[in-house]
Amino acid sequence: MIVGEQKPLAEIRELLGDAKKVLVVGCGTCVTVCFAGGEKEVGILSSALRMMSKLDGHPMEVDEITVQRQCEWEYIDPLGERLEEYDAILSLGCGIGVQAMNERFPDYLTLPGLNTTFMGLPEEQGVWEERCQACGDCILGLTAGICPIARCSKQLLNGPCGGSQNGVCEVDPEIPCAWQLIYDRAVKLGRLDQLLEIQPPKNWSTSRDGGPRKITREDLMLAEIE
Amino acid sequence: MTDEKFKSGSNLEKVLLAGHFAVTGELGPPQGADPEEILHKARLLEGIVDAVNITDNQTAVVRMSSIGSGVLAMRAGLEPTVQMTCRDRNRLAMQADFLGAYALGIRNLLCLTGDHQSFGNHPTAKNVHDLDSVQLIRMVKDMRDKHIFQCGDEIKAGSPRFFIGAAINPFADPFEFRPYRLAKKIAAGVDFIQTQLIYDIPRFREFMKKVVDMGLHKKVYILAGVGPLKSSGMARYMRDKVPGMIVQDEYVDRMVAALKGIPKEEKKARRAALRKKGIEICIEQIQEIREIEGVAGIHIMAVEWEAAVRPIVEGAGLLPRPTVT
């Protein structure tokens, strides 16, 4: 899932400027699951903004709404009718949600209330960690199911650098060395041979080729009726 | 362009090919544009080492480029080994630099992953890592032996012919994988290896035994990395704080013992005693490491203490350096 983290309240307050009436739009999918931008967080943030704006002498009226999925037109379209009432719209969706709002409602600027941090999973209650960088050319089949692109600080493809010690990365003892994990698992699965093959330079054109990456599936497109 | 019996024709290659026990050193470029520091350090190393590594933004701190510094060192009479990390350049920049470096007379190249930028003075920089060190070695080899760029296009206007080096760290983990990582670098086309600083000879010996069992020492020249300790604090710091290093307690203890009987206020005498002990230990290490099967030479890392290199090489009985034509 996409994992996000709410921006500091002061930054959000600054973004909203002197708006008198604000709509906070949450999202019911990924950012709900990671407790950053769902209905509950929309409620808490809205209360905080009301109190803060009252205290600083520019009271704000803050309305709340959470849509099922902020990144799909059909879920955000119904919002269109009410946006006129507001001086500012604050999205607690991920960066995709914020942009979907801006694209669908070009007359209104939707502001970001979250920092979209990564694609990952909850390792345990309250802890999320990145697992995928969407490089567009998955190599998990060659690396014992552990991704060195997302998890090695140097994105190495041919084994650990000289900074791996006692299972941790040279960058921070809190970061497990991805290649130690890969090595251990490859040994366990009897696939060490795979790690001895030289992996050629990666084709990064699927990862960051300039301009947004795009998938077109003609089999799924609606046929044009003549 | 180059004598065909050699890969590169560099002095280091010739010394190793002739079967001599090679000695290489290291020179850290200045954090500025003044060439004087390089010339000064070069004077301390001239005639003592077969080639000298010129570091590439070492520990991710911006310094004069390794190629620029290497050319200055060459003018001062040294043979440079230009270091190149995957951290700062993509494959286009690297290949362009190889063409330029070769045209300027550089013949040895050391292919490195590079320390992470978070250690240096630009921790918010974006790192590159378009290639890793194994892929870098292969690219340099293909430029030399197949006369092609990484993309496969033919190099029509003169191929760079480098003597290709890389690093290995026998003290990093997973320890069991380290010989295989070396095997990968050999398969990619590396000619010589320099190791991480050795302060745990038993572990290095264990590593080399595996290397010899696998027959890898016959496919690559391995230069063992050593460096003189300046103080017990430095030994302790490397033991406790530097990722990928192992320092046996013995070294810390011996540096502490070097100060025995010298009063605290006699700073000059204490410093001299420490330096003397550091050099003495380094010479002992070289003599011990030299006896290990598969070791083809020594790489002395005395960064910011270049003056120590002469007494070390001399003390180890490795002077004068051979002249090979």
Interface residues (C-beta under 8 A of the other chain):
Chain A: S153 K154 Q155 L156 L157 N158 G159 P160 C161 G162 G163 S164 Q165 N166 G167 V168 C169 E170 V171 D172 C177 W179 Q180 Y183 D184 L192 L195 L196 I198 Q199 P200 P201 K202 W204
Chain B: C86 R87 R91 T113 G114 D115 H116 S118 F119 N127 H129 D130 L131 D132 S133 V134 Q135 R138 M139 Q150 A167 I168 N169 F171 A172 D173 P174 E176 F177 Y180 R181 A183 K184 A187 A188 Q196 P243 G244 M245
